[in-house]
Amino acid sequence: MAAVTFDIEYTAQRDRRSSGLRIFYAIPHLILTGTLNSFGEALAVVQWFIILFTGKRNQSLWNLSRDVLNWQSRANSYTGLMYDTYPNFGFERKDEPVTFGLELEEPPDRLTNALRLIWAIPALLLAIFIFIGAIVVTLVSWFAILFTGNHPRGMFNFLLKAHRYGVRLCAYLFLLTDTYPKFE
């Protein structure tokens, strides 16, 4: 099974101005990726029927969904104060310190794809608690960056794990992988 790889290079010294105004800088990306997320959900529904009836994934839909998830993960990480480099508009990564990887796995498991929403309930419940914690840690990190100019390593590590879990959960829900998301 192909697992999602997602990593962000740690930088202790951070730009105070960019971090302080991050939510305003991120608005264009959040609007576009929010719209693309809805499109990705629609692609997942189409992919669900394709997998259910043919037993394989449509590679063009899979590639498009993976690209949507790649952009969304970079934009969300930027918004979440994980790095200062402004993300590229589009599916290609430029100089962001983010690595995202996911390989197509064939054949998909028809049973786990047919019951995907039911199988995902425990992961979604865990995500609620993780993301509540991530919001709190992001706010504390924001103040730490504003006052010291540094992002504390422990906070960064927790946020990286939370973002990684979110990316894996989205990949699972978008039917890009059959690998169940883990918080590690």
C-alpha positions, 0 to 999 in steps of 0.5 A, a space after each residue: 500500500 502506498 502511504 502519503 509522504 509529507 514533510 516540511 523543512 524546519 527553520 527556527 528563525 522566522 519572519 515576524 511581519 510575514 507571520 503576523 500578517 499570515 492570515 491576510 497573505 493566505 486568503 487567495 490560496 484559501 479561497 482557491 484551495 477551498 474551491 478546489 477541495 469541493 472539486 476534489 470531493 466531486 472527483 472522489 465521488 466519481 472515482 468511487 463509482 469507477 472503483 466500485 464497478 471496474 475495480 481500478 482507479 481512473 489515473 487521470 482523475 487520480 492525478 488531478 485529485 493528487 495535485 489538488 491535495 498537493 496544493 491544498 497541503 502547501 497552502 494549509 501549511 503556509 497558513 498554519 505558520 509552518 514556513 515563510 516562503 509564499 506558496 506557488 499558485 498552481 499544482 507545481 511546487 516552486 521553492 517551498 520547503 515542503 515535500 509531498 509524495 503519493 504513488 498510484 496503487 493498483 488494484 484498489 480494494 473494492 470493499 474498503 473503497 465501497 465503505 470508505 466513509 464508514 471506515 473513516 469515522 474513527 479517523 475523522 473523530 481523531 482528527 477533531 481532537 488533533 486539529 483542536 490541539 493544532 489550532 491552540 498550538 498554532 496560536 501559541 506559535 504565532 505569539 512566539 514567532 511575533 515576540 521572539 522571531 523563532 518557531 519553537 521546535 516542539 510546537 513545529 513538530 506537533 504541527 507537522 504531525 497534525 498537518 501530515 495526519 490531515 494530508 493522509 486523511 484527505 488522501 484516504 477520503 479522496 480515494 487516492 490511497 487505501 492506506 488508513 491514516 495514522 497519527 505518527 
